[in-house]
């Protein structure tokens, strides 16, 4: 074949595609990065356009043939398509091994996995909109003269909120970030205004614009008052909770865990937005003076740091509920007006984002403090959260959010081996039953119910059914997504589980916990090299993330890469605060190899069994199995079963216990596990 290939029909000249730092203009046949043109040949460019038209979908190779070549053209299709994919990845700086944009589905086709924003070209500025302003942080001292006055609790006046003003300043946000991990990230992204028994909002059509992505930065606590930190952290998470379901098909809020991680790495709005692939950022600050809580906040368009909206609040500290509700309502109005093309709510109590059901201000403050402690992901944090929630419920016994959070907290105590499962899960079940008595459709309570059903009662079918019920109404409920992936993994549906984890990462893109879950899914499927890739990707983000080093240790042990596994072992010991022990461990490894390290690990586990109120039998079993002490390992595995250890969920597929699988005692345990407790 010679000459240029005929192009497919021109796309809508008024529409462009934006993803990450890139923008494709099909009408101009140009790909740009940060406004600069990226050289790209015609075929890879049209391939990109085809994939962007169906973001998140598998586009099979036959469809690509039909889209990119006329039916009467004969070409080496496989070779040409593979070359186009390679050139496209080179232009995007992408990797086939760990893709950010273009994912290969072996023997089937390709999928564009990054969020895509469709942008309609406009010939003129909307005459009803004021000129944009540059981004500047609203002062806690003086509100914007053309914006709304600080809310003192009096009835709002009728002036329009958010008239824009040019300031020319750059936003600089300096907040100490809390890095969240795993389950207890205090992220209960439920769908305001809906319940799991109600249908979700109508999904957008194929022609609809991609969802607008927004990041809510941690509210900055200004001043030295120790009370402000937990309040600011709790209010931030609660604000995301209330806003996440405004219009799930059109608005995606990035999970606070990823936002905090990105914010810890960057200080300017544009860098944070680029890291999270969001178009808009909400930022604010709190200050406490004479028991009055003052809040200043703004919504910023990231690409040019234009302030789209500002607001201020001034309330008594004992009016935290009013602050949260007013801030959620105002930001919800701003998002509807500025980003979604809707009208703000005229009635302050009609159609506003769903807020906490608390009525006692002191109970609500304890609830916010509990969220703060949960986010710490430490034994003392979980126990402090339990204390705070019990205090909240003593003040307000019918606080549904509080009972749901208490159930989750208690389940975490069991999952993290901080208390004996038989002791703590029944207490968790009492709390979730109380929450569901108060509200049978409470999303967080249903997720806690599914967590308890799966982790302790091993009722996996029921847990899956409950989680899908929640996600039908609240597609952004991150904890429901994460748990659904785990349940599918236990049920032997690993590929489905990995798809769910990838979906969850759209809302929490920097989450090490989700990458870790994806890595373990690969590990349990025997794809250990890919599991190692996930652990290494986590460590590129956070070289001190202990869970990733511990995962990597086991992945390398299974592959027989003992020297590398030993280095990961030493790093785990360092991160656990025992760096002084590492030189001695190195000498043991040099003398005895990996068996020496497993012997030391076993001794440490047995010391913990003798010392601690509860210690996981599964953790004792693992070094015994690795050392080939089969009968002892089976003894501890049976104890794990009797305790209903969460680690037992991987009994059928954990590669670390491969040496036990041929034993009749193991097979008997597996049969009992599959039959249920």
Residue pairs with C-beta under 8 A, 6 or more apart in sequence:
1 73
1 74
1 75
4 42
5 42
5 43
5 68
5 69
5 70
5 73
6 70
6 73
7 42
7 46
8 46
8 67
8 68
10 26
10 27
11 26
11 27
11 49
12 27
13 27
13 121
14 120
14 121
14 122
15 26
15 118
15 119
15 120
15 121
16 23
16 24
16 25
16 26
16 27
16 118
16 119
16 121
17 23
17 24
17 26
17 49
17 52
17 116
17 117
17 118
17 119
18 24
18 116
18 117
18 118
18 119
19 52
19 55
19 101
19 112
19 114
19 115
19 116
19 117
19 277
20 100
20 101
20 114
20 274
20 277
21 33
21 34
21 274
22 31
22 32
22 33
22 38
22 92
23 31
23 32
23 33
23 119
24 30
24 31
24 32
24 45
24 48
24 49
24 52
25 31
25 32
26 49
29 42
29 45
30 37
31 37
31 38
31 40
31 45
31 48
31 91
32 38
38 91
39 91
40 48
40 87
40 88
40 91
41 84
41 87
43 68
43 80
43 84
43 87
44 84
44 85
44 87
44 88
44 91
46 67
46 68
47 64
47 68
47 81
47 84
47 85
47 88
48 88
50 59
50 64
50 67
50 68
51 59
51 102
51 110
51 111
51 112
52 112
52 116
54 112
54 206
55 112
55 114
55 115
55 116
55 210
56 111
56 112
56 113
57 111
58 105
58 108
58 109
58 110
58 111
59 109
59 110
59 111
60 108
60 109
61 77
61 81
61 108
61 109
63 109
64 81
64 109
64 110
65 77
65 81
68 81
68 84
69 75
69 77
85 102
85 104
85 110
88 94
88 102
89 95
89 96
89 101
89 102
92 100
92 101
92 102
94 100
94 101
94 102
96 102
96 104
97 533
98 533
98 537
99 113
100 113
100 114
101 112
101 113
101 114
102 110
102 111
102 112
102 113
103 110
103 111
103 112
103 113
104 110
105 111
113 502
114 277
115 210
115 211
115 213
115 252
115 277
115 506
116 210
117 209
117 210
117 212
117 213
117 279
118 209
118 210
120 209
130 163
130 164
131 164
131 166
132 164
132 166
132 301
132 304
132 306
132 308
133 164
133 165
133 166
133 167
133 306
133 307
134 166
134 167
134 168
134 169
134 170
134 304
134 305
134 306
134 307
135 167
135 169
135 170
135 171
135 269
135 298
135 300
135 305
135 306
135 307
136 167
136 168
136 169
136 170
136 171
136 307
137 169
137 171
137 172
137 173
137 283
137 285
137 296
137 298
138 144
138 147
138 296
138 297
138 298
138 310
138 311
138 312
139 296
140 222
140 285
140 287
140 294
140 296
143 149
143 150
143 296
143 310
143 312
144 165
144 310
145 165
146 163
146 164
146 165
147 161
147 162
147 163
147 165
147 309
147 310
147 311
147 312
148 156
148 159
148 161
148 162
148 310
148 311
148 312
149 157
149 312
150 294
150 312
150 313
150 314
151 311
151 312
151 313
151 314
151 315
151 326
152 314
152 315
153 315
153 316
153 319
153 322
156 348
161 309
161 311
161 330
161 333
161 334
161 344
162 308
162 309
162 310
162 311
162 334
162 337
162 338
164 306
164 307
164 308
165 307
167 307
170 268
170 269
170 305
171 268
171 269
171 283
171 300
171 305
172 267
172 268
173 217
173 220
173 263
173 267
173 268
173 269
173 272
173 283
174 220
174 267
175 217
175 218
175 220
175 221
175 263
177 218
177 260
177 261
177 263
177 264
178 218
178 233
178 260
178 375
178 376
179 257
179 260
179 261
179 264
179 542
180 186
180 187
180 256
180 257
180 260
180 261
180 375
180 377
180 511
180 513
181 257
181 377
181 511
181 512
181 513
181 545
181 547
182 377
182 513
182 516
182 547
183 408
183 412
183 415
183 479
183 482
183 513
184 374
184 375
184 377
184 381
184 382
184 385
184 408
184 409
184 412
185 255
185 256
185 257
185 374
185 375
185 377
185 478
185 513
186 234
186 237
186 256
186 371
186 372
186 374
186 375
187 237
187 240
187 241
187 255
187 256
187 257
187 478
187 479
187 508
188 241
188 404
188 405
188 443
188 444
188 447
188 477
188 479
189 240
189 241
189 244
189 245
189 253
189 255
189 474
189 476
189 477
189 478
189 479
189 507
190 241
190 244
190 245
190 354
190 443
190 444
190 470
190 474
190 477
191 200
191 244
191 245
191 248
191 443
191 473
191 474
191 475
191 476
191 477
192 242
192 243
192 244
192 245
192 246
192 353
192 354
193 245
193 351
193 353
193 354
194 200
194 201
194 245
194 473
194 474
195 439
195 441
195 442
195 443
195 473
196 441
196 443
196 446
196 469
196 470
196 472
196 473
196 474
197 440
197 441
197 469
197 473
198 441
198 473
199 472
199 473
200 248
200 472
200 473
200 474
200 475
201 247
201 248
201 249
202 249
203 249
204 211
204 249
204 250
208 249
208 250
209 250
211 249
211 250
211 251
211 252
212 250
212 251
212 252
212 279
212 280
212 339
212 340
213 252
213 253
213 254
213 276
213 277
213 278
213 279
213 280
214 251
214 252
214 253
214 254
214 278
214 279
214 280
214 281
214 282
214 335
214 339
215 253
215 254
215 259
215 262
215 272
215 273
215 276
215 278
215 280
215 281
215 282
216 236
216 239
216 240
216 243
216 253
216 254
216 256
216 259
216 281
216 282
217 236
217 259
217 263
217 272
217 281
217 282
217 283
217 284
218 232
218 233
218 236
218 256
218 259
218 260
218 263
219 232
219 233
219 235
219 236
219 239
219 284
219 285
219 286
219 295
219 297
220 232
220 283
220 284
220 285
220 286
221 228
221 229
221 231
221 232
221 285
221 286
222 228
222 285
222 286
222 287
223 287
223 288
223 289
225 288
227 288
227 317
228 286
228 287
228 288
229 372
230 368
230 369
230 372
230 373
231 286
231 293
231 320
231 365
231 368
231 369
232 286
233 368
233 371
233 372
233 375
234 367
234 368
234 369
234 370
234 371
234 372
235 286
235 320
235 323
235 324
235 327
235 368
236 256
237 256
237 371
237 375
238 324
238 328
238 356
238 368
238 371
239 324
239 327
239 328
239 331
240 253
240 255
240 256
242 324
242 328
242 332
242 353
242 354
242 355
243 251
243 253
243 328
243 331
243 332
243 335
243 353
244 253
244 474
244 476
244 477
245 353
245 354
245 474
245 476
246 332
246 335
246 336
246 340
246 353
247 340
248 474
248 475
248 476
249 475
250 340
251 335
251 339
251 340
252 476
252 506
252 507
253 476
253 507
254 276
254 278
254 507
254 508
254 509
255 478
255 507
255 508
255 511
257 508
257 510
257 511
257 513
258 276
258 508
258 509
258 510
258 511
259 272
259 276
261 510
261 541
261 542
262 272
262 275
262 276
262 510
263 272
265 271
265 275
266 272
266 275
269 281
269 283
269 300
269 302
269 305
270 302
270 303
270 305
272 281
272 302
273 279
273 280
273 281
273 302
273 303
274 302
275 510
276 509
276 510
277 509
278 302
279 301
279 302
279 303
280 299
280 300
280 301
280 302
280 308
280 339
281 299
281 300
281 302
282 297
282 298
282 299
282 300
282 331
283 297
283 298
283 300
284 295
284 296
284 297
284 298
284 327
285 295
285 296
285 297
286 293
286 294
286 295
287 293
287 294
288 294
288 317
291 316
291 317
291 318
292 314
292 315
292 316
292 317
293 313
293 314
293 315
293 316
293 317
293 319
293 320
293 323
294 312
294 313
294 314
295 311
295 312
295 313
295 314
295 323
295 327
296 310
296 311
296 312
297 310
297 311
297 312
297 327
297 331
298 307
298 308
298 309
298 310
298 311
299 307
299 308
299 309
299 310
299 331
299 334
299 335
299 338
300 306
300 307
300 308
301 307
301 308
308 334
308 338
308 339
309 334
309 337
309 338
311 327
311 330
311 331
311 334
313 323
313 326
313 327
315 322
315 323
315 326
318 361
318 362
319 361
320 361
320 364
320 365
320 368
321 355
321 356
321 358
321 359
321 361
321 364
324 355
324 356
324 364
325 352
325 355
328 352
328 353
328 355
329 345
329 348
329 352
329 353
332 345
332 352
332 353
333 344
333 345
334 344
336 342
336 343
336 344
336 345
337 343
337 344
345 351
345 352
356 364
356 367
356 401
357 399
357 400
357 401
357 439
358 364
358 367
358 392
358 396
358 399
358 401
358 402
359 396
360 395
360 396
360 399
362 395
363 391
363 392
363 393
363 395
363 396
363 399
363 402
364 392
366 388
366 389
366 391
366 392
366 395
367 388
367 389
367 392
367 399
367 401
367 402
367 405
369 388
370 384
370 385
370 386
370 388
370 389
370 392
370 405
370 409
371 385
371 405
373 381
373 382
373 384
373 385
373 388
374 381
374 382
374 385
374 405
374 408
374 409
374 412
375 381
379 416
379 418
382 409
382 412
382 413
382 416
382 418
383 413
383 418
385 405
385 409
386 406
386 409
386 410
386 413
389 402
389 405
389 406
389 409
390 406
392 399
392 402
393 399
393 402
393 403
393 406
396 402
398 438
400 435
400 438
400 439
400 442
400 445
401 442
401 444
403 431
403 432
403 434
403 435
403 438
403 445
404 431
404 432
404 435
404 442
404 444
404 445
404 448
405 444
406 428
406 431
407 428
407 429
407 431
407 432
407 435
407 445
407 448
407 449
407 452
408 428
408 444
408 447
408 448
408 451
408 479
410 424
410 425
410 427
410 428
410 431
411 424
411 425
411 428
411 448
411 451
411 452
411 455
411 456
412 418
413 419
413 424
414 420
414 421
414 424
414 425
414 428
414 455
414 456
414 646
415 455
415 646
417 614
417 615
417 616
417 619
417 645
418 424
418 614
419 613
419 614
420 613
420 614
420 643
421 456
421 643
421 644
421 645
421 646
422 643
422 644
423 614
425 452
425 455
425 456
425 644
428 448
428 452
428 456
429 452
431 448
432 445
432 448
432 449
432 452
435 442
435 444
435 445
435 448
436 442
436 445
436 446
436 449
439 445
443 470
443 473
443 474
443 477
443 480
444 479
446 466
446 467
446 469
446 470
447 466
447 467
447 470
447 477
447 479
447 480
447 483
449 466
450 462
450 463
450 464
450 466
450 467
450 470
450 480
450 483
450 487
451 463
451 483
453 459
453 460
453 462
453 463
453 466
454 460
454 463
454 483
454 486
454 487
454 490
454 649
455 646
455 649
456 644
457 676
457 677
458 644
458 649
458 673
458 676
458 677
459 676
460 487
460 490
460 491
461 491
463 483
463 487
464 484
464 487
464 488
464 491
467 480
467 483
467 484
467 487
468 484
470 477
470 480
471 477
471 480
471 481
471 484
474 480
476 507
478 504
478 507
478 508
481 500
481 501
481 503
481 504
481 507
482 501
482 504
482 513
482 514
482 517
484 500
485 497
485 498
485 500
485 501
485 504
485 517
485 521
486 497
486 517
486 649
488 494
488 496
488 497
488 500
489 497
489 520
489 521
489 524
490 649
490 650
492 652
492 653
494 521
494 524
494 525
497 521
498 518
498 521
498 522
501 514
501 517
501 518
501 521
502 518
504 511
504 514
505 511
505 514
505 515
505 518
508 514
510 541
512 538
512 541
512 542
512 545
512 547
512 548
513 547
515 534
515 535
515 537
515 538
515 548
516 534
516 535
516 538
516 547
516 548
516 551
518 534
519 530
519 531
519 532
519 533
519 534
519 535
519 538
519 551
519 555
520 531
520 551
522 528
522 530
522 531
522 534
523 531
523 551
523 554
523 555
523 558
523 655
524 650
524 653
524 654
524 655
525 653
526 655
528 555
528 558
528 559
528 655
529 559
531 551
531 555
532 552
532 555
532 556
532 559
535 548
535 549
535 551
535 552
535 555
536 552
538 545
538 547
538 548
539 545
539 548
539 549
539 552
542 548
544 575
546 572
546 575
546 576
549 568
549 571
549 572
549 575
550 568
550 572
552 568
553 565
553 568
553 569
553 572
554 565
554 656
556 562
556 564
556 565
556 568
557 565
557 594
557 626
557 656
558 655
558 656
562 593
562 594
565 594
566 586
566 589
566 594
566 597
569 585
569 597
570 582
570 585
570 586
573 579
573 581
573 582
573 585
574 582
585 597
585 600
588 596
588 597
588 600
589 596
589 597
592 599
594 626
595 627
598 623
598 626
598 627
599 623
599 627
601 623
602 620
602 623
602 624
602 627
605 615
605 619
605 620
605 623
606 620
608 615
608 619
609 615
609 620
616 640
616 645
616 647
617 636
617 637
617 639
617 640
617 643
617 645
618 636
618 637
618 640
618 645
618 647
618 648
619 647
620 636
621 633
621 636
621 637
621 640
621 657
622 656
622 657
624 632
624 633
624 636
625 633
625 656
625 657
625 659
625 660
626 656
628 659
630 659
630 660
630 663
633 657
633 659
633 660
634 660
634 663
634 665
634 666
637 657
637 660
637 665
637 666
637 669
638 665
638 669
640 647
640 648
641 648
641 669
641 672
641 673
644 677
647 654
648 673
651 657
651 669
651 670
651 673
652 670
652 673
652 674
657 666
660 666
661 667
